Amino acid sequence: MEKQIEILRAEAIEVIGAAGDRPALDSARVRYLGKSGAVTALSEGMRHVAKEERPKFGKLLNDLRQAVTSALEEREIRMLGEADAADVASLDLTLPGTPPPPGTLHPLTQLMDRAVRCFRRMGFAIADGPDIETEWHCFDALNTPPDHPARNEKDTFYLPDGRLLRSHTSTVQIRVMEETPPPVRIIAPGAAYRRDEVDATHLAQFTQMEGLYVAENVSLADLKGTLEFFFRELFGPETEIQFRPHFFPFTEPSYEIDIRTGALGDRWMELAGCGMVDPAVFEAVCKRRGDRVYDPERVTGFAFGFGLDRLAMNLAKISDIRMLVENDLRFLRQF
Ligand code: PHE
């Protein structure tokens, strides 16, 4: 019987090792370990073994069962590894992947890019400032009287520490002049915040573009020429532009700019504020800087600011301004 066990072990290990696929392995398992398998049959032969010899053969049979079981396991693990390797070998890494769907720029970003490109061609640099501002940068330095309605908590978002969300981007004018001596020629695109009830034509956060040009001998003619050029670049050479006298605390004289063009539906649209920088603004900057490089007797400048959201709405014929911030792809994919 000892001999039989040895032969069976050698045979089983060879058969299992040669099993080339899962069905072959399964049938090898049944052939040796199944209910009527060879190992099982040998165990049944124990009945005919002399009593004293039984423990010895019992152990041998156990070893055999163990050896066959682990041979089956080993072969199975190898088979899994081979299957993985075959999968990897059949992968063609040079095939193009699944491309992400190409996106488009937000209509507001597209308009901003066009505006920035145009001003850059005229030599304006891009400036930036924080959205959370001091009251000084937003109002005091801009010659806004303490009782001006814009300072009201109803119109401006205040933080508990007294700072605020800038209600216009004119704050960047002050920050640029604080840090840079004249001449300066900058535009500042960015967010502004007002405590407006959100509806089809109002958002509490909107996008503005500010501009400032300060040097010796900058005149109202420069302001007019620059902005007329800009709006004709943006909307076409036939665009009509009108400067209507207005009031801003930080410019004198001040104007609102109205535009009429086919692209905007052929009716006058109020678009921007502008004017010549008020001497009081230069004085506030001089005081903060501790020098006189912005002496209003030496330098003059113009400033302008306009909102991009409503402009984008009119250009893209969008009826509800909230669509610009809802991030609905069905809407955004149209641009
Ligand atoms: N800051 C003004 C506004 O938000 C626009 C403006 C900018 C006016 C610069 C004059 C000069 O309405």
Boltz pocket constraint, residues with backbone or C-beta under 6 A from the ligand:
constraints:
  - pocket:
      binder: B
      contacts: [[A, 167], [A, 168], [A, 169], [A, 170], [A, 210], [A, 211], [A, 248], [A, 251], [A, 255], [A, 272], [A, 273], [A, 274], [A, 275], [A, 303], [A, 304], [A, 305], [A, 306]]
      max_distance: 6.0
